[in-house]
Amino acid sequence: MTELNGASAVVTGGAMGIGLATARRLLKENCSVTIWDIHDEYLRTAEKELQLIGAPVYCRHCDITDETQVNQMAAMAKREMGSVDILINNAGCVVPGRFCTQPPAVRVKETYVNLISMYYTIYAFLPGMLERDRGHVVNISSGAGLLGMPDLAVYCATKWAVSGFTEALRFEAECDRKKGVRFSSVHPGIIKQGLFEGSKLNLLGEILIPRVKDHDHIAKAIVNRALKKNRRVVKHPRSLHLGVLTRGLLPDRVMGNIMLLAGAGRIMKDWKGHDRSRFPESPR
């Protein structure tokens, strides 16, 4: 069990959702925490709340798709907290709908937020972790990083990539005998609030993969299972393991039919959660 007391952490997309819930839990573990977000209003609200917990917290505006900003904010985090022990790559977005309903430029932007930004943040902090042989990078993937889903083609692509990227980085550290540097990918199921509010499967799908009640359920898994127990791959709800197992045992065609029977083709029909500030041109 890893002791978090006194550790320092950077959480991207930390002003709301999973990021904010994770920051709360880390501060309660007596960690120093820096949160990055592009939403100044949410940052101010988060700062007022998190400062009441008592541990040091720094709320900074940062567009994680801008490499220069990431480097500047990374340097500031190191000045304010000292060496960074934990990096939580949580920031993400989704532009649902059939792939051809949006121009490639929108899909590229979605890819930058969900994947390319991690190249910048990890490059900013990983060398220091490797030098000290101590640190933990947690990359938030998704249940959609385990199974392809209609109307989420690019979201799935980026989250699958996050999973493979995390695994490859872990192997690199192990090959270089940097066993003190750890990597975890976290795969949340459909959360009832926030980014995926309104999205759901049908009754069969809800039985097979029940939706997650709130963001704190994922934050708890990040802190207790990924960070404290050093779980390499964290899936929540645990029923996501069933999908992976079923996929390995059944022919692809059968697995695809099960997904369609579970309502995958209409999962985003009633979707209403979205961060429109990055994609003002995209439909609700």
C-alpha positions as CSV (number, residue, x, y, z in Angstrom):
1,M,0.0,0.0,0.0
2,T,1.5,3.3,-1.1
3,E,1.4,6.2,1.4
4,L,0.1,9.4,-0.2
5,N,0.7,11.8,2.8
6,G,2.9,14.6,1.8
7,A,2.9,13.8,-2.0
8,S,2.4,16.5,-4.6
9,A,0.0,16.0,-7.5
10,V,-1.1,17.8,-10.7
11,V,-4.6,17.1,-12.0
12,T,-5.7,18.2,-15.4
13,G,-9.3,19.1,-16.0
14,G,-9.4,19.5,-12.2
15,A,-12.1,22.2,-11.9
16,M,-15.1,19.8,-12.3
17,G,-16.2,16.2,-12.7
18,I,-13.7,13.4,-12.0
19,G,-10.8,15.8,-11.8
20,L,-12.4,17.9,-9.0
21,A,-13.5,14.8,-7.1
22,T,-10.0,13.4,-7.3
23,A,-8.5,16.6,-6.1
24,R,-10.8,16.5,-3.1
25,R,-9.7,13.0,-2.2
26,L,-6.0,13.8,-2.7
27,L,-6.2,16.9,-0.4
28,K,-7.9,14.8,2.3
29,E,-4.9,12.5,2.0
30,N,-2.7,15.5,2.9
31,C,-1.3,15.9,-0.6
32,S,-0.4,19.2,-2.2
33,V,-2.5,19.6,-5.3
34,T,-2.3,21.8,-8.4
35,I,-5.4,21.7,-10.7
36,W,-5.3,22.8,-14.3
37,D,-8.4,23.8,-16.3
38,I,-9.4,26.2,-19.1
39,H,-12.6,27.3,-17.3
40,D,-11.8,30.2,-15.1
41,E,-15.2,30.4,-13.6
42,Y,-15.1,26.8,-12.5
43,L,-11.5,27.2,-11.3
44,R,-12.5,30.0,-9.0
45,T,-15.4,28.0,-7.6
46,A,-13.2,24.9,-7.1
47,E,-10.5,27.0,-5.4
48,K,-12.9,28.3,-2.8
49,E,-14.1,24.8,-2.1
50,L,-10.8,23.1,-2.0
51,Q,-9.0,25.7,0.1
52,L,-11.4,24.8,2.9
53,I,-10.0,21.3,3.1
54,G,-6.7,22.7,4.4
55,A,-3.9,21.1,2.4
56,P,-2.1,23.3,-0.1
57,V,-4.0,23.7,-3.4
58,Y,-3.1,25.8,-6.5
59,C,-5.7,26.4,-9.2
60,R,-4.2,27.5,-12.5
61,H,-5.6,28.2,-16.0
62,C,-4.0,25.9,-18.5
63,D,-4.9,24.8,-22.0
64,I,-3.4,21.3,-22.1
65,T,-3.4,21.3,-25.9
66,D,-0.9,24.2,-25.9
67,E,2.6,22.8,-25.3
68,T,4.0,26.2,-24.3
69,Q,1.3,26.7,-21.7
70,V,1.9,23.2,-20.3
71,N,5.6,23.8,-20.0
72,Q,5.0,27.1,-18.3
73,M,2.5,25.7,-15.8
74,A,4.6,22.6,-15.2
75,A,7.5,24.9,-14.2
76,M,5.2,26.9,-11.9
77,A,3.9,23.7,-10.3
78,K,7.4,22.6,-9.5
79,R,8.2,26.0,-8.0
80,E,5.1,26.0,-5.9
81,M,5.1,22.3,-4.8
82,G,8.6,21.1,-5.4
83,S,9.0,17.8,-7.3
84,V,5.7,16.5,-8.7
85,D,5.0,12.9,-7.5
86,I,1.6,12.3,-9.2
87,L,0.2,13.3,-12.5
88,I,-3.5,12.7,-13.2
89,N,-4.2,13.1,-16.9
90,N,-8.0,13.6,-16.6
91,A,-8.9,16.4,-19.0
92,G,-11.1,15.1,-21.9
93,C,-14.0,15.9,-24.2
94,V,-16.5,14.2,-26.4
95,V,-18.1,15.2,-29.7
96,P,-20.8,12.5,-30.3
97,G,-22.5,11.6,-33.5
98,R,-21.7,9.7,-36.6
99,F,-18.1,10.2,-37.7
100,C,-19.0,12.1,-40.9
101,T,-21.3,14.6,-39.1
102,Q,-18.3,16.7,-38.2
103,P,-15.4,17.9,-40.3
104,P,-11.9,16.3,-39.7
105,A,-10.8,19.5,-37.9
106,V,-13.2,18.9,-35.1
107,R,-12.1,15.3,-34.8
108,V,-8.5,16.4,-34.7
109,K,-9.3,18.9,-31.9
110,E,-11.0,16.1,-30.0
111,T,-7.9,14.0,-30.4
112,Y,-5.6,16.8,-29.2
113,V,-7.6,17.2,-25.9
114,N,-8.0,13.4,-25.2
115,L,-4.6,12.1,-26.4
116,I,-2.0,14.6,-27.7
117,S,-2.2,16.7,-24.6
118,M,-0.9,13.8,-22.6
119,Y,2.3,13.8,-24.7
120,Y,2.9,17.4,-23.4
121,T,2.0,16.8,-19.8
122,I,3.9,13.5,-19.4
123,Y,7.0,14.9,-21.1
124,A,6.9,17.8,-18.7
125,F,6.9,15.6,-15.6
126,L,8.1,12.1,-16.4
127,P,11.9,12.9,-16.8
128,G,11.9,14.2,-13.2
129,M,10.1,11.1,-12.0
130,L,12.6,8.8,-13.8
131,E,15.5,10.7,-12.4
132,R,14.2,10.3,-8.8
133,D,12.8,6.8,-9.6
134,R,9.6,7.8,-7.9
135,G,6.3,8.9,-9.3
136,H,2.9,7.8,-10.6
137,V,1.2,8.7,-13.9
138,V,-2.5,8.0,-14.0
139,N,-4.1,8.4,-17.4
140,I,-7.9,8.4,-17.6
141,S,-9.1,6.2,-20.4
142,S,-12.7,4.9,-20.6
143,G,-14.9,1.9,-20.9
144,A,-15.0,3.1,-24.5
145,G,-11.3,2.3,-24.5
146,L,-12.2,-1.4,-24.2
147,L,-15.1,-1.7,-26.7
148,G,-15.9,0.4,-29.8
149,M,-19.2,2.3,-29.6
150,P,-21.3,3.9,-32.3
151,D,-21.4,7.7,-32.3
152,L,-18.1,7.8,-30.3
153,A,-15.6,6.7,-33.0
154,V,-12.9,9.3,-32.3
155,Y,-13.6,9.2,-28.5
156,C,-13.0,5.5,-28.6
157,A,-10.0,5.9,-30.8
158,T,-8.3,8.3,-28.3
159,K,-9.2,6.2,-25.3
160,W,-7.9,3.0,-26.8
161,A,-4.7,4.9,-27.6
162,V,-4.5,6.1,-24.0
163,S,-4.7,2.5,-22.8
164,G,-1.9,1.3,-25.1
165,F,0.2,4.4,-24.5
166,T,0.0,3.9,-20.7
167,E,1.0,0.2,-21.0
168,A,3.9,1.0,-23.3
169,L,5.3,3.7,-20.9
170,R,5.1,1.2,-18.1
171,F,7.1,-1.4,-20.0
172,E,9.7,1.3,-20.9
173,A,10.1,2.1,-17.2
174,E,10.4,-1.6,-16.3
175,C,12.9,-2.2,-19.0
176,D,15.0,0.7,-17.6
177,R,14.7,-0.7,-14.1
178,K,12.7,2.3,-12.9
179,K,10.4,0.3,-10.7
180,G,9.6,3.3,-8.5
181,V,7.8,5.0,-11.5
182,R,4.3,3.6,-12.0
183,F,1.6,4.0,-14.6
184,S,-2.1,3.3,-14.4
185,S,-4.9,3.6,-16.9
186,V,-8.4,4.1,-15.5
187,H,-11.5,3.1,-17.4
188,P,-14.7,4.6,-16.1
189,G,-18.1,3.3,-17.3
190,I,-20.9,5.6,-18.2
191,I,-21.3,8.2,-15.5
192,K,-24.8,9.6,-14.9
193,Q,-23.7,13.2,-14.6
194,G,-21.2,15.4,-16.4
195,L,-19.7,14.8,-19.8
196,F,-22.0,11.8,-20.6
197,E,-25.1,13.0,-18.9
198,G,-28.2,11.5,-20.6
199,S,-26.3,8.7,-22.4
200,K,-27.4,5.2,-21.6
201,L,-27.9,1.7,-22.8
202,N,-31.2,-0.1,-22.7
203,L,-32.4,-2.4,-19.9
204,L,-30.2,-5.2,-20.9
205,G,-27.2,-2.9,-21.2
206,E,-28.0,-1.4,-17.8
207,I,-27.9,-4.9,-16.3
208,L,-24.7,-5.9,-18.0
209,I,-22.9,-2.5,-17.4
210,P,-24.7,-0.4,-14.8
211,R,-24.0,3.3,-15.0
212,V,-21.8,5.0,-12.4
213,K,-23.7,7.1,-9.9
214,D,-21.3,10.1,-9.7
215,H,-17.7,11.3,-10.2
216,D,-16.6,10.5,-6.7
217,H,-17.0,6.7,-7.4
218,I,-14.3,7.1,-10.1
219,A,-12.1,9.4,-7.9
220,K,-12.2,6.8,-5.1
221,A,-11.0,4.1,-7.6
222,I,-8.2,6.4,-8.8
223,V,-6.9,7.2,-5.3
224,N,-7.5,3.8,-3.5
225,R,-6.9,1.4,-6.4
226,A,-4.6,3.1,-8.8
227,L,-2.5,5.2,-6.5
228,K,-2.5,3.4,-3.1
229,K,-2.7,-0.2,-4.4
230,N,-0.7,0.4,-7.6
231,R,-3.3,-1.3,-9.9
232,R,-2.1,-1.0,-13.4
233,V,-5.5,-1.1,-15.0
234,V,-8.6,0.1,-13.1
235,K,-12.1,-0.6,-14.4
236,H,-15.1,0.8,-12.7
237,P,-17.7,-0.6,-12.5
238,R,-16.0,-3.9,-12.2
239,S,-18.6,-5.4,-14.6
240,L,-16.5,-3.8,-17.4
241,H,-14.2,-6.9,-16.9
242,L,-17.2,-9.0,-18.2
243,G,-17.1,-7.1,-21.5
244,V,-13.4,-7.8,-21.9
245,L,-13.8,-11.4,-21.0
246,T,-16.8,-11.9,-23.3
247,R,-14.9,-10.3,-26.2
248,G,-12.1,-12.7,-25.7
249,L,-14.3,-15.8,-25.7
250,L,-16.9,-14.9,-28.3
251,P,-16.6,-14.3,-32.1
252,D,-16.6,-10.6,-33.0
253,R,-19.9,-10.9,-34.9
254,V,-21.6,-12.4,-31.8
255,M,-20.1,-9.8,-29.5
256,G,-21.2,-7.0,-31.9
257,N,-24.8,-8.4,-31.9
258,I,-24.8,-8.5,-28.1
259,M,-23.7,-4.8,-28.0
260,L,-26.5,-3.9,-30.4
261,L,-29.1,-5.8,-28.3
262,A,-27.8,-3.9,-25.3
263,G,-28.7,-0.6,-27.0
264,A,-25.2,0.5,-28.1
265,G,-26.6,1.9,-31.3
266,R,-28.7,4.5,-29.4
267,I,-26.4,5.1,-26.4
268,M,-26.1,8.9,-27.2
269,K,-29.7,9.4,-28.3
270,D,-30.6,11.4,-25.2
271,W,-27.2,12.7,-24.5
272,K,-27.0,16.3,-23.1
273,G,-23.7,16.7,-21.3
274,H,-21.0,18.6,-23.2
275,D,-18.2,21.1,-22.8
276,R,-19.2,23.4,-25.6
277,S,-16.5,26.0,-25.0
278,R,-14.0,23.9,-27.0
279,F,-16.5,23.0,-29.8
280,P,-19.1,25.8,-30.2
281,E,-19.9,24.6,-33.7
282,S,-20.8,21.1,-32.6
283,P,-24.5,20.1,-32.1
284,R,-26.0,19.2,-28.7
